Amino acid sequence: MHELGIAEELLRAILPQAERHGAKKVTRVTLRVGVLRAVVGENLSFLFGHVARGTIAEGAVLAIEADPVAVCCPACGLRTEADAIVLDCPGCGAGGIGLSGGDDLQIVDFDIDE
C-alpha cells in the first residue's frame, strides 16, 4: 500500500511550510496525481487523515486532481488524453504513438488558517 508512504511524505512536506507561515491549522491540501501512479484516491485520503492526527493538518481535506496521459499519434495527428497507457491510437489504430505525462505527484497548494 504505497498510499501510506505518499501520505507520510505529503505531511512531511507541508507541515514545515505551514508552520513557517504561522499556520494554526491546515484546512485543505491539493495534490496532483498521475493516473499511471496507480494511487487509490480514497485510500490516500483515509491514510492522510490517519497520519495527520495530532498535527495542525488534522481534519484537512485532501483534494486530488488527476494528471492524465497525453497521447499523440504521428500517423493521424490525433492529440488526446487517456486515463491509462494505450498502445495503439484510439483514433486510427496505428501503433507507435507518443505518450507523455500521467506520472505527476505534486503538491499544487494548501490552505491554512493563521
Number of C-alpha atoms within 10 A of each C-alpha: 9 12 19 17 13 16 22 15 12 19 18 12 12 17 18 12 12 20 15 9 12 12 18 14 19 23 17 17 20 16 20 18 23 22 22 17 14 12 17 13 16 12 15 20 18 14 17 26 18 15 16 20 12 9 13 18 24 16 17 20 17 20 16 18 17 19 22 21 23 17 23 19 21 14 14 13 13 15 16 15 16 15 14 15 15 14 14 15 22 17 13 12 13 14 14 13 20 16 18 12 14 22 17 17 18 14 16 13 12 18 15 18 13 11
